[in-house]
Amino acid sequence: MNGITGSTALWYASRATGVVSLLLLTAVVLLGVLVNRQGRLPGLPKFVVTGLHRSISLLSVAFVAVHVITAIADPYVSIRLAAAVIPFTSAYQTFWLGLGAVSLDLIAALIVTSLARAYISRRIWRGVHWLAYAAWPVALAHSIGSSTDMQRGVLLWMAIACTLAVAGAVLWRAARAARDVPRAERAAVTLAQVTAQPRSRPPRGGTPGSGRSSNPAYPAGPARPASPVRPPTDRIKEADLR
């Protein structure tokens, strides 16, 4: 059995980092689809979800970079640096490597717009962010088409599991969005819920002992006569008589 040479090490590194990149990109897409408007997942606070999404995204970018570098450095096939970033210019597997270049460009656009978020409008950033979701199916097609290892065995089942997971998350999010109230109607629905709450009824007798009711719908009860106040001198004389 031959040992691992420099050439085969690059080959294994390129394949391994490609598989890990696909798994990490799948996790990033799943988090992006499942997170609600408040940036939360059930049972997790917002800062945990945000940190997890950022960490996995950065880790996936690192593995994609190593995957591209090792694929270019591998002498088994000739892949130029330009072919890695300009789609469909590679002489080797033009279509499948072109899909990989498309996915890489989408991820690069997401990174650049995220770094320049303070200098661009939110609409542009959000549009590029949504467009970056297309990087996942393109990367999946690139992985299956360019690697024979992904077309059979455990790696094929892994690709199928990733596809089913993302499809299930998208269907769940679509079903939830169908039940949600449209943004234009949220204020009206909230106002209707507030006005529909029953109001507390005032006491029937009004102010105690006054005989007057604060609510005209309830009749006032009879007023109690006030007890006469006796001067202190009368009480002193009555005590002397006893």
Sequence and secondary structure as in RCSB ss.txt:
>XXXX:A:sequence
MNGITGSTALWYASRATGVVSLLLLTAVVLLGVLVNRQGRLPGLPKFVVTGLHRSISLLSVAFVAVHVITAIADP
YVSIRLAAAVIPFTSAYQTFWLGLGAVSLDLIAALIVTSLARAYISRRIWRGVHWLAYAAWPVALAHSIGSSTDM
QRGVLLWMAIACTLAVAGAVLWRAARAARDVPRAERAAVTLAQVTAQPRSRPPRGGTPGSGRSSNPAYPAGPARP
ASPVRPPTDRIKEADLR
>XXXX:A:secstr
     HHHHHHHHHHHHHHHHHHHHHHHHHHHHH  TTS BTTB HHHHHHHHHHHHHHHHHHHHHHHHHHHH T
TS   HHHHHSTT  SSSHHHHHHHHHHHHHHHHHHHHHHTGGGS HHHHHHHHHHHTTHHHHHHHHHHHH GGG
GSHHHHHHHHHHHHHHHHHHHHHHHHHHHS  GGGHHHHHHHHHHTS      TT STTT   SSTTS       
      HHHHHHHHHH 
